[in-house]
Amino acid sequence: MAKDITKILVTGPFAAGKTTLIRFVSSEQLLSKDVKATDGLARFKAMTTVGLDFGILHVDETLDVHLFGTPGQARFNFMWKVLSRGALGTIFLVDSSSQRAIDEGKKMYQYYRNKADTPIIIGATHRDKEGARDLEVLADGLGAENANIIPCDPREKEDSKTLVLALLQEVIESDMNDEQEELVDDFELM
């Protein structure tokens, strides 16, 4: 029996934990292209993703989730559109302890809200650091007041799985709502 394959995008600003999430949640990680950070962001972390991260989460005998991680730096924003094609939804990670990340995240979050008609789950990372914002403050800072925001430590497999499962649940609910709307539209045509 062939497995169903679902594509999920993992994105967010620089140093949010995208590569870490994919590494820890994947049953198999097939690709990660990190290089030494050489610009002003090198003071925040030594390595940065320049292409994409890719991993596979085997959910069960019938479903595999392919995780595509984007680079977080704006200079690689051409990859955001390319990697988001065909994704059923997006996990958007943001460092909740960094105002720089929240400011960058607001622009990125609005980009994805405007470009994709798919569910987005926000993972609030770095919750253990001093200065981590409350989830309501984070939502306001991102311009995401009605978003589903879940605290997440990408180094913890269960936290990462929670994000994936929450997104899959939103995808299912969104599909059900779309089907109900189509039924109503079809009924109105009769």
Buried (B, 14 or more C-beta within 10 A) or exposed (E): EEEEEBBBBBBBBBBBBBBBBBBBBBEEBEEBBBEEBEEEBEEBEEEBBBBBBBBBBEBEEEEBBBBBBBBBBEEBBEBBEEBBEEBBBBBBBBBBBBEEBBEBBBEBBEBBBEEBEBBBBBBBBBBEEEEBBEBEEBBBBBEBEEBBBBBBBBEBBEBBBBBBBBBBBBBEEBEEEEEEEEEEEEEEEE
